Amino acid sequence: MLFLLKKYIAGFLMPLPLLLLIAFFALALLWFTRWQKTGKSLLTVVLVLLTILGIQPVADTLLMPSEKEYQARYELRENSQQDVNYIVVLGGGFTYNPDWAPSSNLLNNSLFRVAEGVRLYYHNPNAIMIFTGGAGANQISSAEVAAQVAQSLGVPAERTIALSTPKDTEEEAYEVDKLIGKKPFLLVTSANHLARAERFFLARGMKPIVAPANQLATSSPLHPWEKYFPSATYFQHSERAWYEFLGSVWQSVKPAGQPAIIPENESHQSDKEENQ
């Protein structure tokens, strides 16, 4: 129940739904009340915010603080004696249509995370790839879809494990901890999500090695029309910055506690997969 409440509240607090709600409220004031000046002021603020949040310098300035420490990709050193045995790829947006190309089922940030995880796997083919994420409204989970994509890119099925129970990052840390304990592992997720994700794993005494994917805040040269024309792409960057801010606030104030324990038969299945 708390998870659903969190998702609904966070959904309404995202920039686009929130600004649209304010805009409709402003229209109601203009059409049905005498509060004309208030309605005009609110509608003006909404239009200005919709515009500037979709401009690259504004959007990426908002996003950069959560990415600045993770701009460089992780590189495994060849012939290193410190090879890690696990690559953990956190779940994200997905859908499931068996008729689509496997990669088409991964939405937004998810495909970039899996692609980076697969790249790291090919540098360390003795590693096990662990994918996390629940099913939501789909018939199979985010973790299973991500594993299918990795397998379609050449990763052997026996080198992949799908943890389908977790619904959020805290539960992902909990389930990975149960599977691999305190062994070092590569933690692959979006650069803007990495600081918050790492805190969940470190709080359990685990040893994540951060491997950022899907860097979004652009510092390389762009054409003027790419920087100063409002774009849905850059509006999404502003949304990601706000989403991670809300997530960090929730992480700092939420009550401490263990995620729900998975059923015993699922725990045995995880142990079985680990020993493969």
C-alpha positions as CSV (number, residue, x, y, z in Angstrom):
1,M,0.0,0.0,0.0
2,L,2.8,2.4,0.9
3,F,4.5,1.6,-2.4
4,L,1.4,2.4,-4.4
5,L,0.8,5.6,-2.4
6,K,4.3,6.7,-3.0
7,K,4.0,6.1,-6.8
8,Y,0.7,8.0,-7.1
9,I,1.9,11.0,-5.1
10,A,5.2,11.1,-7.0
11,G,3.3,10.9,-10.3
12,F,1.2,13.9,-9.5
13,L,4.3,15.8,-8.3
14,M,6.2,15.3,-11.6
15,P,6.6,18.5,-13.6
16,L,4.2,17.8,-16.5
17,P,1.2,16.5,-14.4
18,L,1.7,19.2,-11.8
19,L,1.9,22.0,-14.3
20,L,-1.1,20.7,-16.2
21,L,-3.1,20.5,-13.0
22,I,-2.2,24.1,-12.3
23,A,-3.1,25.2,-15.8
24,F,-6.5,23.6,-15.6
25,F,-7.1,25.2,-12.3
26,A,-6.1,28.6,-13.9
27,L,-8.5,28.0,-16.7
28,A,-11.3,27.2,-14.3
29,L,-10.6,30.5,-12.5
30,L,-10.7,32.3,-15.9
31,W,-13.9,30.7,-17.1
32,F,-16.0,30.3,-13.9
33,T,-14.8,32.9,-11.3
34,R,-14.0,36.6,-11.0
35,W,-10.4,35.7,-10.1
36,Q,-9.2,36.7,-13.5
37,K,-5.9,38.2,-12.5
38,T,-5.0,35.1,-10.5
39,G,-5.9,32.8,-13.4
40,K,-3.9,34.8,-15.8
41,S,-0.9,34.8,-13.5
42,L,-1.0,31.1,-12.9
43,L,-1.4,30.3,-16.6
44,T,1.6,32.6,-17.4
45,V,3.8,30.9,-14.8
46,V,2.8,27.4,-16.3
47,L,3.7,28.4,-19.8
48,V,7.0,30.0,-18.8
49,L,8.0,26.9,-16.8
50,L,6.9,24.5,-19.6
51,T,9.1,26.5,-21.9
52,I,12.3,27.0,-19.9
53,L,12.3,23.4,-18.5
54,G,12.5,22.2,-22.1
55,I,15.6,24.2,-22.9
56,Q,18.9,22.4,-22.8
57,P,20.9,24.8,-20.7
58,V,18.2,24.9,-18.0
59,A,17.4,21.2,-18.1
60,D,21.0,20.0,-18.0
61,T,21.9,22.6,-15.3
62,L,19.2,21.0,-13.1
63,L,20.3,17.5,-13.9
64,M,24.1,17.9,-13.7
65,P,24.4,17.9,-9.9
66,S,23.1,14.3,-9.8
67,E,25.4,13.2,-12.6
68,K,28.6,15.2,-12.2
69,E,30.4,12.4,-10.3
70,Y,29.5,9.8,-12.8
71,Q,30.3,11.3,-16.2
72,A,33.1,8.8,-16.9
73,R,32.3,5.2,-17.9
74,Y,33.7,2.4,-15.8
75,E,36.5,0.4,-17.4
76,L,37.6,-3.1,-16.3
77,R,41.3,-3.4,-16.5
78,E,42.4,-6.3,-18.6
79,N,44.3,-9.1,-16.8
80,S,43.3,-7.4,-13.5
81,Q,43.4,-9.5,-10.4
82,Q,40.4,-7.6,-9.0
83,D,37.8,-8.9,-11.5
84,V,34.3,-8.9,-10.0
85,N,32.1,-11.9,-10.3
86,Y,28.7,-10.1,-10.5
87,I,27.3,-7.3,-12.6
88,V,24.0,-6.0,-11.1
89,V,21.8,-4.1,-13.5
90,L,18.9,-2.2,-11.9
91,G,15.5,-2.3,-13.4
92,G,13.6,0.6,-15.0
93,G,10.9,1.3,-17.5
94,F,9.6,-1.6,-19.6
95,T,6.7,-3.2,-21.3
96,Y,6.2,-6.7,-22.7
97,N,5.1,-7.6,-26.2
98,P,6.6,-11.0,-27.3
99,D,6.2,-10.0,-31.0
100,W,8.5,-7.0,-30.6
101,A,12.3,-7.0,-31.0
102,P,13.6,-7.8,-27.4
103,S,15.2,-4.4,-27.0
104,S,11.9,-2.6,-27.8
105,N,10.4,-3.9,-24.5
106,L,12.9,-1.8,-22.5
107,L,11.8,1.9,-22.2
108,N,13.6,5.1,-21.4
109,N,16.6,4.4,-19.2
110,S,16.4,0.6,-19.1
111,L,17.9,-0.2,-22.4
112,F,21.0,2.0,-21.7
113,R,21.5,0.2,-18.4
114,V,21.3,-3.2,-20.0
115,A,23.6,-2.2,-22.9
116,E,26.2,-0.9,-20.4
117,G,25.9,-4.1,-18.4
118,V,26.4,-6.3,-21.5
119,R,29.5,-4.2,-22.5
120,L,31.0,-4.8,-19.0
121,Y,30.1,-8.5,-19.3
122,Y,32.1,-8.9,-22.5
123,H,35.1,-7.4,-20.6
124,N,34.6,-9.9,-17.9
125,P,32.8,-13.0,-19.3
126,N,33.3,-15.0,-16.1
127,A,30.8,-12.7,-14.3
128,I,27.2,-13.4,-13.6
129,M,24.7,-10.7,-14.7
130,I,21.9,-10.0,-12.2
131,F,18.9,-8.1,-13.3
132,T,16.3,-6.7,-10.9
133,G,12.8,-5.4,-11.2
134,G,9.2,-6.5,-10.7
135,A,6.4,-7.3,-13.1
136,G,4.0,-4.4,-12.4
137,A,1.1,-4.8,-14.7
138,N,2.9,-7.1,-17.2
139,Q,2.9,-10.9,-17.3
140,I,6.7,-11.1,-16.8
141,S,9.0,-8.9,-14.8
142,S,11.4,-6.1,-15.7
143,A,14.2,-8.3,-14.6
144,E,13.2,-11.1,-17.0
145,V,12.7,-8.7,-19.9
146,A,16.2,-7.3,-19.3
147,A,17.7,-10.8,-19.1
148,Q,16.1,-11.6,-22.4
149,V,17.6,-8.6,-24.0
150,A,21.0,-9.4,-22.7
151,Q,20.7,-13.0,-24.0
152,S,19.6,-11.7,-27.4
153,L,22.9,-9.7,-27.4
154,G,24.9,-12.9,-26.8
155,V,25.1,-13.3,-23.0
156,P,24.6,-17.0,-22.2
157,A,21.3,-17.7,-20.3
158,E,23.3,-19.5,-17.6
159,R,25.2,-16.3,-16.9
160,T,22.0,-14.3,-16.1
161,I,19.8,-14.2,-13.0
162,A,16.5,-12.4,-12.9
163,L,15.4,-11.1,-9.5
164,S,11.7,-10.4,-10.1
165,T,10.5,-9.6,-6.6
166,P,11.8,-6.0,-6.0
167,K,9.5,-3.1,-6.7
168,D,12.0,-0.3,-6.0
169,T,15.7,0.4,-5.4
170,E,15.6,-0.3,-1.7
171,E,14.1,-3.8,-2.3
172,E,16.6,-4.4,-5.1
173,A,19.4,-3.8,-2.6
174,Y,17.7,-6.2,-0.2
175,E,17.3,-9.0,-2.7
176,V,20.8,-8.6,-4.2
177,D,22.3,-8.8,-0.6
178,K,20.4,-12.0,0.0
179,L,21.9,-13.5,-3.2
180,I,25.5,-12.4,-3.2
181,G,26.1,-11.1,0.4
182,K,29.1,-8.7,0.8
183,K,31.0,-9.7,-2.3
184,P,32.1,-6.8,-4.5
185,F,30.0,-6.2,-7.6
186,L,29.5,-3.7,-10.4
187,L,26.4,-1.6,-9.9
188,V,24.9,-0.5,-13.2
189,T,22.2,2.1,-13.3
190,S,21.6,5.5,-14.8
191,A,24.1,8.1,-13.8
192,N,21.5,10.4,-12.3
193,H,20.2,7.5,-10.2
194,L,23.5,6.1,-9.1
195,A,24.2,8.2,-6.0
196,R,20.8,7.4,-4.5
197,A,21.1,3.7,-5.5
198,E,24.6,3.3,-4.1
199,R,23.4,4.6,-0.7
200,F,20.9,1.8,-0.4
201,F,23.5,-0.8,-1.1
202,L,26.1,0.8,1.2
203,A,23.5,1.0,4.0
204,R,23.5,-2.8,3.9
205,G,27.3,-3.1,4.2
206,M,27.6,-4.2,0.6
207,K,30.5,-3.4,-1.8
208,P,29.1,-1.8,-4.9
209,I,31.5,-0.6,-7.6
210,V,29.6,2.1,-9.4
211,A,29.3,1.7,-13.2
212,P,27.2,4.6,-14.6
213,A,25.1,4.3,-17.7
214,N,22.8,6.7,-19.6
215,Q,24.5,9.9,-18.9
216,L,22.1,12.7,-20.0
217,A,23.4,16.1,-18.9
218,T,25.2,17.3,-22.0
219,S,28.4,19.3,-21.8
220,S,29.7,18.7,-25.3
221,P,29.0,21.3,-28.1
222,L,25.5,21.7,-29.5
223,H,24.0,23.7,-32.3
224,P,22.1,26.8,-31.1
225,W,18.8,25.4,-32.2
226,E,19.5,22.3,-30.2
227,K,20.2,24.3,-27.1
228,Y,17.6,27.1,-27.2
229,F,14.5,25.5,-28.9
230,P,12.3,23.9,-26.3
231,S,12.3,20.1,-26.7
232,A,10.5,17.2,-25.1
233,T,13.9,15.4,-24.8
234,Y,15.3,18.2,-22.5
235,F,12.0,18.5,-20.6
236,Q,12.6,14.8,-19.7
237,H,16.0,15.8,-18.3
238,S,14.3,18.3,-16.0
239,E,11.8,15.6,-15.0
240,R,14.7,13.2,-14.1
241,A,16.4,15.9,-12.0
242,W,13.1,16.5,-10.1
243,Y,12.4,12.8,-9.8
244,E,15.8,12.2,-8.2
245,F,15.4,15.1,-5.9
246,L,12.1,13.8,-4.7
247,G,13.6,10.3,-4.3
248,S,16.5,11.6,-2.3
249,V,14.1,13.5,0.0
250,W,12.0,10.4,0.5
251,Q,15.2,8.3,1.1
252,S,16.3,10.7,3.9
253,V,12.9,10.9,5.7
254,K,11.3,7.5,5.2
255,P,11.1,5.2,8.2
256,A,13.8,2.6,8.4
257,G,12.8,-1.0,7.9
258,Q,13.3,-4.2,6.0
259,P,11.4,-4.7,2.7
260,A,8.9,-7.6,2.7
261,I,10.5,-11.0,2.8
262,I,9.9,-13.0,-0.3
263,P,8.2,-16.5,-0.2
264,E,10.4,-19.4,0.8
265,N,10.1,-21.1,-2.6
266,E,11.4,-18.0,-4.4
267,S,14.3,-17.9,-2.0
268,H,15.2,-21.5,-2.8
269,Q,14.9,-20.6,-6.5
270,S,17.4,-17.8,-6.1
271,D,19.9,-20.1,-4.3
272,K,19.5,-22.6,-7.1
273,E,20.2,-20.0,-9.8
274,E,23.2,-18.7,-7.9
275,N,24.8,-22.2,-7.9
276,Q,24.3,-22.6,-11.7
